[in-house]
Amino acid sequence: MCKYDVYVTNLNQLPEGQELQIQVRDLTPGTHKYSQKWVKCLVSPDAAAYPEKLMIRFGQGQPNDQPYSIKVIEEINKIPLKFL
């Protein structure tokens, strides 16, 4: 099971049932822990709705008390390709 966190200014940035593009930080133990990635995903305030867990953090890192869940659809490469 994967675990992620995301920084937001308010919970309205994470509407339920809509495909989102957000930057998350991977909290899964291992060599890639704390790596940042852009993902297409679905988010729910119901902790059991999706298999992966999402911790919400506000502006200066304050955690939200309610656990969320996330379903990562795909990773997105936000770095533009350079053509030679």
PDB file of N, CA, C and O in Angstrom, chain B, residues numbered from 101:
ATOM      1  N   MET B 101       0.849  -1.191   0.000  1.00  0.00           N
ATOM      2  CA  MET B 101       0.000   0.000   0.000  1.00  0.00           C
ATOM      3  C   MET B 101       0.883   1.239   0.000  1.00  0.00           C
ATOM      4  O   MET B 101       1.836   1.333   0.774  1.00  0.00           O
ATOM      5  N   CYS B 102       0.567   2.173  -0.859  1.00  0.00           N
ATOM      6  CA  CYS B 102       1.326   3.418  -0.950  1.00  0.00           C
ATOM      7  C   CYS B 102       0.696   4.470  -0.043  1.00  0.00           C
ATOM      8  O   CYS B 102      -0.494   4.422   0.267  1.00  0.00           O
ATOM      9  N   LYS B 103       1.518   5.407   0.365  1.00  0.00           N
ATOM     10  CA  LYS B 103       1.056   6.509   1.202  1.00  0.00           C
ATOM     11  C   LYS B 103       1.662   7.787   0.641  1.00  0.00           C
ATOM     12  O   LYS B 103       2.853   7.832   0.331  1.00  0.00           O
ATOM     13  N   TYR B 104       0.843   8.822   0.511  1.00  0.00           N
ATOM     14  CA  TYR B 104       1.279  10.090  -0.068  1.00  0.00           C
ATOM     15  C   TYR B 104       0.857  11.237   0.842  1.00  0.00           C
ATOM     16  O   TYR B 104       0.006  11.075   1.716  1.00  0.00           O
ATOM     17  N   ASP B 105       1.469  12.403   0.622  1.00  0.00           N
ATOM     18  CA  ASP B 105       0.939  13.629   1.211  1.00  0.00           C
ATOM     19  C   ASP B 105       0.929  14.720   0.150  1.00  0.00           C
ATOM     20  O   ASP B 105       1.644  14.652  -0.850  1.00  0.00           O
ATOM     21  N   VAL B 106       0.098  15.726   0.398  1.00  0.00           N
ATOM     22  CA  VAL B 106      -0.071  16.832  -0.533  1.00  0.00           C
ATOM     23  C   VAL B 106      -0.255  18.106   0.289  1.00  0.00           C
ATOM     24  O   VAL B 106      -0.854  18.077   1.364  1.00  0.00           O
ATOM     25  N   TYR B 107       0.257  19.212  -0.217  1.00  0.00           N
ATOM     26  CA  TYR B 107       0.099  20.511   0.424  1.00  0.00           C
ATOM     27  C   TYR B 107      -0.983  21.299  -0.298  1.00  0.00           C
ATOM     28  O   TYR B 107      -0.944  21.430  -1.521  1.00  0.00           O
ATOM     29  N   VAL B 108      -1.949  21.825   0.450  1.00  0.00           N
ATOM     30  CA  VAL B 108      -3.033  22.639  -0.100  1.00  0.00           C
ATOM     31  C   VAL B 108      -3.260  23.842   0.813  1.00  0.00           C
ATOM     32  O   VAL B 108      -2.827  23.850   1.965  1.00  0.00           O
ATOM     33  N   THR B 109      -3.944  24.855   0.285  1.00  0.00           N
ATOM     34  CA  THR B 109      -4.309  25.993   1.132  1.00  0.00           C
ATOM     35  C   THR B 109      -5.682  25.783   1.764  1.00  0.00           C
ATOM     36  O   THR B 109      -5.943  26.270   2.864  1.00  0.00           O
ATOM     37  N   ASN B 110      -6.568  25.051   1.061  1.00  0.00           N
ATOM     38  CA  ASN B 110      -7.853  24.669   1.658  1.00  0.00           C
ATOM     39  C   ASN B 110      -8.349  23.386   0.996  1.00  0.00           C
ATOM     40  O   ASN B 110      -7.880  23.013  -0.079  1.00  0.00           O
ATOM     41  N   LEU B 111      -9.294  22.718   1.641  1.00  0.00           N
ATOM     42  CA  LEU B 111      -9.767  21.415   1.179  1.00  0.00           C
ATOM     43  C   LEU B 111     -10.582  21.492  -0.110  1.00  0.00           C
ATOM     44  O   LEU B 111     -10.817  20.467  -0.750  1.00  0.00           O
ATOM     45  N   ASN B 112     -11.015  22.690  -0.500  1.00  0.00           N
ATOM     46  CA  ASN B 112     -11.749  22.842  -1.752  1.00  0.00           C
ATOM     47  C   ASN B 112     -10.882  22.535  -2.975  1.00  0.00           C
ATOM     48  O   ASN B 112     -11.409  22.337  -4.070  1.00  0.00           O
ATOM     49  N   GLN B 113      -9.575  22.494  -2.801  1.00  0.00           N
ATOM     50  CA  GLN B 113      -8.669  22.166  -3.894  1.00  0.00           C
ATOM     51  C   GLN B 113      -8.682  20.675  -4.214  1.00  0.00           C
ATOM     52  O   GLN B 113      -8.083  20.254  -5.204  1.00  0.00           O
ATOM     53  N   LEU B 114      -9.351  19.873  -3.398  1.00  0.00           N
ATOM     54  CA  LEU B 114      -9.394  18.429  -3.588  1.00  0.00           C
ATOM     55  C   LEU B 114     -10.840  17.943  -3.702  1.00  0.00           C
ATOM     56  O   LEU B 114     -11.321  17.232  -2.819  1.00  0.00           O
ATOM     57  N   PRO B 115     -11.543  18.320  -4.784  1.00  0.00           N
ATOM     58  CA  PRO B 115     -12.941  17.891  -4.914  1.00  0.00           C
ATOM     59  C   PRO B 115     -13.057  16.383  -5.122  1.00  0.00           C
ATOM     60  O   PRO B 115     -12.277  15.781  -5.861  1.00  0.00           O
ATOM     61  N   GLU B 116     -14.025  15.798  -4.471  1.00  0.00           N
ATOM     62  CA  GLU B 116     -14.224  14.347  -4.557  1.00  0.00           C
ATOM     63  C   GLU B 116     -14.857  13.979  -5.900  1.00  0.00           C
ATOM     64  O   GLU B 116     -15.729  14.689  -6.400  1.00  0.00           O
ATOM     65  N   GLY B 117     -14.409  12.864  -6.476  1.00  0.00           N
ATOM     66  CA  GLY B 117     -15.010  12.346  -7.700  1.00  0.00           C
ATOM     67  C   GLY B 117     -14.549  13.009  -8.982  1.00  0.00           C
ATOM     68  O   GLY B 117     -15.074  12.694 -10.050  1.00  0.00           O
ATOM     69  N   GLN B 118     -13.594  13.909  -8.917  1.00  0.00           N
ATOM     70  CA  GLN B 118     -13.073  14.579 -10.109  1.00  0.00           C
ATOM     71  C   GLN B 118     -11.624  14.175 -10.316  1.00  0.00           C
ATOM     72  O   GLN B 118     -10.856  14.051  -9.362  1.00  0.00           O
ATOM     73  N   GLU B 119     -11.261  13.970 -11.581  1.00  0.00           N
ATOM     74  CA  GLU B 119      -9.868  13.647 -11.884  1.00  0.00           C
ATOM     75  C   GLU B 119      -9.031  14.909 -11.683  1.00  0.00           C
ATOM     76  O   GLU B 119      -9.323  15.954 -12.264  1.00  0.00           O
ATOM     77  N   LEU B 120      -7.997  14.805 -10.865  1.00  0.00           N
ATOM     78  CA  LEU B 120      -7.148  15.942 -10.530  1.00  0.00           C
ATOM     79  C   LEU B 120      -5.730  15.711 -11.020  1.00  0.00           C
ATOM     80  O   LEU B 120      -5.303  14.571 -11.203  1.00  0.00           O
ATOM     81  N   GLN B 121      -5.008  16.792 -11.231  1.00  0.00           N
ATOM     82  CA  GLN B 121      -3.569  16.743 -11.459  1.00  0.00           C
ATOM     83  C   GLN B 121      -2.932  17.497 -10.304  1.00  0.00           C
ATOM     84  O   GLN B 121      -3.055  18.718 -10.202  1.00  0.00           O
ATOM     85  N   ILE B 122      -2.250  16.760  -9.435  1.00  0.00           N
ATOM     86  CA  ILE B 122      -1.634  17.370  -8.257  1.00  0.00           C
ATOM     87  C   ILE B 122      -0.219  16.843  -8.076  1.00  0.00           C
ATOM     88  O   ILE B 122       0.150  15.794  -8.604  1.00  0.00           O
ATOM     89  N   GLN B 123       0.554  17.595  -7.318  1.00  0.00           N
ATOM     90  CA  GLN B 123       1.903  17.160  -6.973  1.00  0.00           C
ATOM     91  C   GLN B 123       1.847  16.536  -5.585  1.00  0.00           C
ATOM     92  O   GLN B 123       1.432  17.185  -4.625  1.00  0.00           O
ATOM     93  N   VAL B 124       2.264  15.283  -5.479  1.00  0.00           N
ATOM     94  CA  VAL B 124       2.257  14.565  -4.213  1.00  0.00           C
ATOM     95  C   VAL B 124       3.679  14.193  -3.827  1.00  0.00           C
ATOM     96  O   VAL B 124       4.587  14.176  -4.658  1.00  0.00           O
ATOM     97  N   ARG B 125       3.846  13.899  -2.555  1.00  0.00           N
ATOM     98  CA  ARG B 125       5.123  13.404  -2.048  1.00  0.00           C
ATOM     99  C   ARG B 125       4.899  11.968  -1.600  1.00  0.00           C
ATOM    100  O   ARG B 125       3.979  11.686  -0.833  1.00  0.00           O
ATOM    101  N   ASP B 126       5.741  11.067  -2.078  1.00  0.00           N
ATOM    102  CA  ASP B 126       5.619   9.642  -1.763  1.00  0.00           C
ATOM    103  C   ASP B 126       6.179   9.372  -0.367  1.00  0.00           C
ATOM    104  O   ASP B 126       7.349   9.649  -0.104  1.00  0.00           O
ATOM    105  N   LEU B 127       5.355   8.838   0.521  1.00  0.00           N
ATOM    106  CA  LEU B 127       5.775   8.529   1.887  1.00  0.00           C
ATOM    107  C   LEU B 127       5.956   7.030   2.111  1.00  0.00           C
ATOM    108  O   LEU B 127       6.161   6.591   3.243  1.00  0.00           O
ATOM    109  N   THR B 128       5.881   6.244   1.040  1.00  0.00           N
ATOM    110  CA  THR B 128       6.051   4.806   1.138  1.00  0.00           C
ATOM    111  C   THR B 128       7.499   4.497   1.512  1.00  0.00           C
ATOM    112  O   THR B 128       8.414   5.017   0.873  1.00  0.00           O
ATOM    113  N   PRO B 129       7.732   3.665   2.530  1.00  0.00           N
ATOM    114  CA  PRO B 129       9.105   3.343   2.910  1.00  0.00           C
ATOM    115  C   PRO B 129       9.877   2.731   1.735  1.00  0.00           C
ATOM    116  O   PRO B 129       9.329   1.977   0.931  1.00  0.00           O
ATOM    117  N   GLY B 130      11.166   3.080   1.663  1.00  0.00           N
ATOM    118  CA  GLY B 130      12.025   2.557   0.600  1.00  0.00           C
ATOM    119  C   GLY B 130      12.959   3.622   0.082  1.00  0.00           C
ATOM    120  O   GLY B 130      13.080   4.698   0.666  1.00  0.00           O
ATOM    121  N   THR B 131      13.623   3.317  -1.022  1.00  0.00           N
ATOM    122  CA  THR B 131      14.646   4.224  -1.555  1.00  0.00           C
ATOM    123  C   THR B 131      14.070   5.504  -2.149  1.00  0.00           C
ATOM    124  O   THR B 131      14.779   6.503  -2.258  1.00  0.00           O
ATOM    125  N   HIS B 132      12.802   5.490  -2.533  1.00  0.00           N
ATOM    126  CA  HIS B 132      12.207   6.681  -3.151  1.00  0.00           C
ATOM    127  C   HIS B 132      11.315   7.460  -2.186  1.00  0.00           C
ATOM    128  O   HIS B 132      10.540   8.314  -2.618  1.00  0.00           O
ATOM    129  N   LYS B 133      11.415   7.180  -0.896  1.00  0.00           N
ATOM    130  CA  LYS B 133      10.601   7.896   0.084  1.00  0.00           C
ATOM    131  C   LYS B 133      10.893   9.391  -0.004  1.00  0.00           C
ATOM    132  O   LYS B 133      12.047   9.797  -0.138  1.00  0.00           O
ATOM    133  N   TYR B 134       9.865  10.189   0.071  1.00  0.00           N
ATOM    134  CA  TYR B 134       9.887  11.659  -0.003  1.00  0.00           C
ATOM    135  C   TYR B 134      10.107  12.193  -1.418  1.00  0.00           C
ATOM    136  O   TYR B 134      10.318  13.395  -1.577  1.00  0.00           O
ATOM    137  N   SER B 135      10.068  11.355  -2.441  1.00  0.00           N
ATOM    138  CA  SER B 135      10.197  11.877  -3.798  1.00  0.00           C
ATOM    139  C   SER B 135       8.892  12.558  -4.209  1.00  0.00           C
ATOM    140  O   SER B 135       7.801  12.111  -3.855  1.00  0.00           O
ATOM    141  N   GLN B 136       9.029  13.644  -4.963  1.00  0.00           N
ATOM    142  CA  GLN B 136       7.879  14.408  -5.449  1.00  0.00           C
ATOM    143  C   GLN B 136       7.507  13.906  -6.837  1.00  0.00           C
ATOM    144  O   GLN B 136       8.382  13.570  -7.636  1.00  0.00           O
ATOM    145  N   LYS B 137       6.213  13.855  -7.123  1.00  0.00           N
ATOM    146  CA  LYS B 137       5.764  13.486  -8.459  1.00  0.00           C
ATOM    147  C   LYS B 137       4.416  14.121  -8.752  1.00  0.00           C
ATOM    148  O   LYS B 137       3.604  14.342  -7.853  1.00  0.00           O
ATOM    149  N   TRP B 138       4.195  14.409 -10.025  1.00  0.00           N
ATOM    150  CA  TRP B 138       2.900  14.886 -10.488  1.00  0.00           C
ATOM    151  C   TRP B 138       2.088  13.673 -10.894  1.00  0.00           C
ATOM    152  O   TRP B 138       2.597  12.779 -11.570  1.00  0.00           O
ATOM    153  N   VAL B 139       0.821  13.636 -10.484  1.00  0.00           N
ATOM    154  CA  VAL B 139      -0.037  12.495 -10.799  1.00  0.00           C
ATOM    155  C   VAL B 139      -1.433  12.959 -11.227  1.00  0.00           C
ATOM    156  O   VAL B 139      -1.906  14.022 -10.824  1.00  0.00           O
ATOM    157  N   LYS B 140      -2.074  12.132 -12.053  1.00  0.00           N
ATOM    158  CA  LYS B 140      -3.510  12.230 -12.287  1.00  0.00           C
ATOM    159  C   LYS B 140      -4.120  11.288 -11.274  1.00  0.00           C
ATOM    160  O   LYS B 140      -3.679  10.147 -11.138  1.00  0.00           O
ATOM    161  N   CYS B 141      -5.135  11.756 -10.561  1.00  0.00           N
ATOM    162  CA  CYS B 141      -5.668  10.924  -9.478  1.00  0.00           C
ATOM    163  C   CYS B 141      -7.110  11.251  -9.157  1.00  0.00           C
ATOM    164  O   CYS B 141      -7.670  12.241  -9.629  1.00  0.00           O
ATOM    165  N   LEU B 142      -7.693  10.393  -8.344  1.00  0.00           N
ATOM    166  CA  LEU B 142      -8.989  10.616  -7.722  1.00  0.00           C
ATOM    167  C   LEU B 142      -8.746  10.665  -6.222  1.00  0.00           C
ATOM    168  O   LEU B 142      -7.956   9.883  -5.692  1.00  0.00           O
ATOM    169  N   VAL B 143      -9.422  11.582  -5.534  1.00  0.00           N
ATOM    170  CA  VAL B 143      -9.228  11.775  -4.093  1.00  0.00           C
ATOM    171  C   VAL B 143     -10.582  11.692  -3.401  1.00  0.00           C
ATOM    172  O   VAL B 143     -11.596  12.131  -3.944  1.00  0.00           O
ATOM    173  N   SER B 144     -10.590  11.124  -2.192  1.00  0.00           N
ATOM    174  CA  SER B 144     -11.831  11.036  -1.422  1.00  0.00           C
ATOM    175  C   SER B 144     -11.566  11.311   0.056  1.00  0.00           C
ATOM    176  O   SER B 144     -10.542  10.886   0.590  1.00  0.00           O
ATOM    177  N   PRO B 145     -12.486  12.024   0.725  1.00  0.00           N
ATOM    178  CA  PRO B 145     -12.352  12.211   2.169  1.00  0.00           C
ATOM    179  C   PRO B 145     -12.668  10.935   2.944  1.00  0.00           C
ATOM    180  O   PRO B 145     -12.437  10.875   4.152  1.00  0.00           O
ATOM    181  N   ASP B 146     -13.194   9.915   2.267  1.00  0.00           N
ATOM    182  CA  ASP B 146     -13.432   8.608   2.875  1.00  0.00           C
ATOM    183  C   ASP B 146     -12.134   7.813   2.807  1.00  0.00           C
ATOM    184  O   ASP B 146     -11.670   7.481   1.717  1.00  0.00           O
ATOM    185  N   ALA B 147     -11.549   7.508   3.946  1.00  0.00           N
ATOM    186  CA  ALA B 147     -10.245   6.832   4.004  1.00  0.00           C
ATOM    187  C   ALA B 147     -10.271   5.440   3.385  1.00  0.00           C
ATOM    188  O   ALA B 147      -9.219   4.905   3.034  1.00  0.00           O
ATOM    189  N   ALA B 148     -11.450   4.846   3.244  1.00  0.00           N
ATOM    190  CA  ALA B 148     -11.552   3.493   2.697  1.00  0.00           C
ATOM    191  C   ALA B 148     -11.988   3.467   1.228  1.00  0.00           C
ATOM    192  O   ALA B 148     -12.111   2.386   0.652  1.00  0.00           O
ATOM    193  N   ALA B 149     -12.218   4.606   0.619  1.00  0.00           N
ATOM    194  CA  ALA B 149     -12.724   4.641  -0.756  1.00  0.00           C
ATOM    195  C   ALA B 149     -11.708   4.139  -1.776  1.00  0.00           C
ATOM    196  O   ALA B 149     -12.080   3.456  -2.730  1.00  0.00           O
ATOM    197  N   TYR B 150     -10.442   4.465  -1.593  1.00  0.00           N
ATOM    198  CA  TYR B 150      -9.379   4.057  -2.517  1.00  0.00           C
ATOM    199  C   TYR B 150      -8.286   3.339  -1.728  1.00  0.00           C
ATOM    200  O   TYR B 150      -8.190   3.504  -0.512  1.00  0.00           O
ATOM    201  N   PRO B 151      -7.465   2.548  -2.410  1.00  0.00           N
ATOM    202  CA  PRO B 151      -6.497   1.710  -1.693  1.00  0.00           C
ATOM    203  C   PRO B 151      -5.310   2.449  -1.081  1.00  0.00           C
ATOM    204  O   PRO B 151      -4.701   1.949  -0.135  1.00  0.00           O
ATOM    205  N   GLU B 152      -4.973   3.619  -1.597  1.00  0.00           N
ATOM    206  CA  GLU B 152      -3.793   4.327  -1.112  1.00  0.00           C
ATOM    207  C   GLU B 152      -4.210   5.454  -0.171  1.00  0.00           C
ATOM    208  O   GLU B 152      -5.288   6.029  -0.323  1.00  0.00           O
ATOM    209  N   LYS B 153      -3.361   5.765   0.794  1.00  0.00           N
ATOM    210  CA  LYS B 153      -3.667   6.785   1.795  1.00  0.00           C
ATOM    211  C   LYS B 153      -3.062   8.130   1.401  1.00  0.00           C
ATOM    212  O   LYS B 153      -1.989   8.186   0.800  1.00  0.00           O
ATOM    213  N   LEU B 154      -3.759   9.209   1.744  1.00  0.00           N
ATOM    214  CA  LEU B 154      -3.310  10.564   1.426  1.00  0.00           C
ATOM    215  C   LEU B 154      -3.404  11.415   2.682  1.00  0.00           C
ATOM    216  O   LEU B 154      -4.476  11.550   3.273  1.00  0.00           O
ATOM    217  N   MET B 155      -2.278  11.989   3.088  1.00  0.00           N
ATOM    218  CA  MET B 155      -2.246  12.915   4.212  1.00  0.00           C
ATOM    219  C   MET B 155      -2.305  14.335   3.643  1.00  0.00           C
ATOM    220  O   MET B 155      -1.517  14.699   2.771  1.00  0.00           O
ATOM    221  N   ILE B 156      -3.229  15.110   4.139  1.00  0.00           N
ATOM    222  CA  ILE B 156      -3.385  16.499   3.696  1.00  0.00           C
ATOM    223  C   ILE B 156      -2.608  17.398   4.638  1.00  0.00           C
ATOM    224  O   ILE B 156      -2.725  17.282   5.858  1.00  0.00           O
ATOM    225  N   ARG B 157      -1.812  18.297   4.068  1.00  0.00           N
ATOM    226  CA  ARG B 157      -1.080  19.291   4.864  1.00  0.00           C
ATOM    227  C   ARG B 157      -1.434  20.677   4.351  1.00  0.00           C
ATOM    228  O   ARG B 157      -1.629  20.884   3.153  1.00  0.00           O
ATOM    229  N   PHE B 158      -1.511  21.617   5.277  1.00  0.00           N
ATOM    230  CA  PHE B 158      -1.820  22.996   4.925  1.00  0.00           C
ATOM    231  C   PHE B 158      -0.539  23.819   4.867  1.00  0.00           C
ATOM    232  O   PHE B 158       0.533  23.331   5.224  1.00  0.00           O
ATOM    233  N   GLY B 159      -0.649  25.058   4.419  1.00  0.00           N
ATOM    234  CA  GLY B 159       0.437  26.004   4.181  1.00  0.00           C
ATOM    235  C   GLY B 159       1.793  25.745   4.785  1.00  0.00           C
ATOM    236  O   GLY B 159       2.766  25.586   4.048  1.00  0.00           O
ATOM    237  N   GLN B 160       1.897  25.696   6.087  1.00  0.00           N
ATOM    238  CA  GLN B 160       3.201  25.539   6.725  1.00  0.00           C
ATOM    239  C   GLN B 160       3.415  24.129   7.260  1.00  0.00           C
ATOM    240  O   GLN B 160       4.208  23.923   8.179  1.00  0.00           O
ATOM    241  N   GLY B 161       2.708  23.157   6.685  1.00  0.00           N
ATOM    242  CA  GLY B 161       2.906  21.766   7.048  1.00  0.00           C
ATOM    243  C   GLY B 161       1.971  21.220   8.107  1.00  0.00           C
ATOM    244  O   GLY B 161       2.128  20.079   8.541  1.00  0.00           O
ATOM    245  N   GLN B 162       0.984  22.028   8.537  1.00  0.00           N
ATOM    246  CA  GLN B 162       0.052  21.546   9.551  1.00  0.00           C
ATOM    247  C   GLN B 162      -0.790  20.410   8.954  1.00  0.00           C
ATOM    248  O   GLN B 162      -1.384  20.587   7.891  1.00  0.00           O
ATOM    249  N   PRO B 163      -0.851  19.251   9.618  1.00  0.00           N
ATOM    250  CA  PRO B 163      -1.634  18.134   9.074  1.00  0.00           C
ATOM    251  C   PRO B 163      -3.127  18.313   9.319  1.00  0.00           C
ATOM    252  O   PRO B 163      -3.547  18.862  10.338  1.00  0.00           O
ATOM    253  N   ASN B 164      -3.917  17.835   8.360  1.00  0.00           N
ATOM    254  CA  ASN B 164      -5.362  17.770   8.523  1.00  0.00           C
ATOM    255  C   ASN B 164      -5.676  16.541   9.367  1.00  0.00           C
ATOM    256  O   ASN B 164      -5.042  15.500   9.192  1.00  0.00           O
ATOM    257  N   ASP B 165      -6.629  16.637  10.270  1.00  0.00           N
ATOM    258  CA  ASP B 165      -6.954  15.526  11.162  1.00  0.00           C
ATOM    259  C   ASP B 165      -7.659  14.375  10.444  1.00  0.00           C
ATOM    260  O   ASP B 165      -7.548  13.225  10.868  1.00  0.00           O
ATOM    261  N   GLN B 166      -8.378  14.671   9.368  1.00  0.00           N
ATOM    262  CA  GLN B 166      -9.146  13.641   8.674  1.00  0.00           C
ATOM    263  C   GLN B 166      -8.280  12.937   7.629  1.00  0.00           C
ATOM    264  O   GLN B 166      -7.709  13.598   6.762  1.00  0.00           O
ATOM    265  N   PRO B 167      -8.173  11.611   7.695  1.00  0.00           N
ATOM    266  CA  PRO B 167      -7.411  10.887   6.673  1.00  0.00           C
ATOM    267  C   PRO B 167      -8.200  10.806   5.367  1.00  0.00           C
ATOM    268  O   PRO B 167      -9.412  10.590   5.384  1.00  0.00           O
ATOM    269  N   TYR B 168      -7.526  10.977   4.254  1.00  0.00           N
ATOM    270  CA  TYR B 168      -8.112  10.880   2.916  1.00  0.00           C
ATOM    271  C   TYR B 168      -7.565   9.636   2.234  1.00  0.00           C
ATOM    272  O   TYR B 168      -6.624   9.011   2.723  1.00  0.00           O
ATOM    273  N   SER B 169      -8.160   9.282   1.104  1.00  0.00           N
ATOM    274  CA  SER B 169      -7.615   8.207   0.275  1.00  0.00           C
ATOM    275  C   SER B 169      -7.424   8.733  -1.147  1.00  0.00           C
ATOM    276  O   SER B 169      -8.043   9.717  -1.551  1.00  0.00           O
ATOM    277  N   ILE B 170      -6.551   8.055  -1.895  1.00  0.00           N
ATOM    278  CA  ILE B 170      -6.205   8.495  -3.241  1.00  0.00           C
ATOM    279  C   ILE B 170      -6.048   7.277  -4.139  1.00  0.00           C
ATOM    280  O   ILE B 170      -5.588   6.219  -3.711  1.00  0.00           O
ATOM    281  N   LYS B 171      -6.442   7.455  -5.394  1.00  0.00           N
ATOM    282  CA  LYS B 171      -6.198   6.442  -6.421  1.00  0.00           C
ATOM    283  C   LYS B 171      -5.387   7.127  -7.514  1.00  0.00           C
ATOM    284  O   LYS B 171      -5.898   7.997  -8.219  1.00  0.00           O
ATOM    285  N   VAL B 172      -4.124   6.734  -7.653  1.00  0.00           N
ATOM    286  CA  VAL B 172      -3.257   7.313  -8.674  1.00  0.00           C
ATOM    287  C   VAL B 172      -3.571   6.626  -9.996  1.00  0.00           C
ATOM    288  O   VAL B 172      -3.437   5.409 -10.122  1.00  0.00           O
ATOM    289  N   ILE B 173      -3.988   7.415 -10.976  1.00  0.00           N
ATOM    290  CA  ILE B 173      -4.310   6.884 -12.300  1.00  0.00           C
ATOM    291  C   ILE B 173      -3.038   6.753 -13.131  1.00  0.00           C
ATOM    292  O   ILE B 173      -2.806   5.733 -13.780  1.00  0.00           O
ATOM    293  N   GLU B 174      -2.220   7.801 -13.100  1.00  0.00           N
ATOM    294  CA  GLU B 174      -0.940   7.752 -13.806  1.00  0.00           C
ATOM    295  C   GLU B 174      -0.029   8.877 -13.325  1.00  0.00           C
ATOM    296  O   GLU B 174      -0.491   9.900 -12.819  1.00  0.00           O
ATOM    297  N   GLU B 175       1.262   8.669 -13.492  1.00  0.00           N
ATOM    298  CA  GLU B 175       2.236   9.719 -13.219  1.00  0.00           C
ATOM    299  C   GLU B 175       2.356  10.594 -14.451  1.00  0.00           C
ATOM    300  O   GLU B 175       2.261  10.109 -15.578  1.00  0.00           O
ATOM    301  N   ILE B 176       2.566  11.887 -14.236  1.00  0.00           N
ATOM    302  CA  ILE B 176       2.662  12.855 -15.323  1.00  0.00           C
ATOM    303  C   ILE B 176       4.062  13.444 -15.323  1.00  0.00           C
ATOM    304  O   ILE B 176       4.598  13.786 -14.269  1.00  0.00           O
ATOM    305  N   ASN B 177       4.647  13.560 -16.492  1.00  0.00           N
ATOM    306  CA  ASN B 177       5.951  14.219 -16.618  1.00  0.00           C
ATOM    307  C   ASN B 177       5.691  15.691 -16.907  1.00  0.00           C
ATOM    308  O   ASN B 177       5.267  16.040 -18.009  1.00  0.00           O
ATOM    309  N   LYS B 178       5.937  16.545 -15.942  1.00  0.00           N
ATOM    310  CA  LYS B 178       5.706  17.992 -16.096  1.00  0.00           C
ATOM    311  C   LYS B 178       6.944  18.714 -16.612  1.00  0.00           C
ATOM    312  O   LYS B 178       6.898  19.925 -16.831  1.00  0.00           O
ATOM    313  N   ILE B 179       8.048  17.998 -16.809  1.00  0.00           N
ATOM    314  CA  ILE B 179       9.269  18.623 -17.315  1.00  0.00           C
ATOM    315  C   ILE B 179       9.200  18.623 -18.836  1.00  0.00           C
ATOM    316  O   ILE B 179       9.039  17.561 -19.436  1.00  0.00           O
ATOM    317  N   PRO B 180       9.318  19.787 -19.480  1.00  0.00           N
ATOM    318  CA  PRO B 180       9.216  19.821 -20.941  1.00  0.00           C
ATOM    319  C   PRO B 180      10.374  19.070 -21.604  1.00  0.00           C
ATOM    320  O   PRO B 180      11.511  19.105 -21.133  1.00  0.00           O
ATOM    321  N   LEU B 181      10.060  18.402 -22.688  1.00  0.00           N
ATOM    322  CA  LEU B 181      11.089  17.689 -23.427  1.00  0.00           C
ATOM    323  C   LEU B 181      11.959  18.679 -24.199  1.00  0.00           C
ATOM    324  O   LEU B 181      11.461  19.671 -24.731  1.00  0.00           O
ATOM    325  N   LYS B 182      13.251  18.404 -24.255  1.00  0.00           N
ATOM    326  CA  LYS B 182      14.175  19.238 -25.013  1.00  0.00           C
ATOM    327  C   LYS B 182      14.435  18.558 -26.343  1.00  0.00           C
ATOM    328  O   LYS B 182      14.742  17.367 -26.396  1.00  0.00           O
ATOM    329  N   PHE B 183      14.311  19.308 -27.391  1.00  0.00           N
ATOM    330  CA  PHE B 183      14.571  18.758 -28.720  1.00  0.00           C
ATOM    331  C   PHE B 183      15.942  19.190 -29.181  1.00  0.00           C
ATOM    332  O   PHE B 183      16.312  20.356 -29.041  1.00  0.00           O
ATOM    333  N   LEU B 184      16.690  18.267 -29.726  1.00  0.00           N
ATOM    334  CA  LEU B 184      18.036  18.559 -30.222  1.00  0.00           C
ATOM    335  C   LEU B 184      18.011  18.974 -31.655  1.00  0.00           C
ATOM    336  O   LEU B 184      19.060  19.258 -32.234  1.00  0.00           O
TER     337      LEU B 184
END
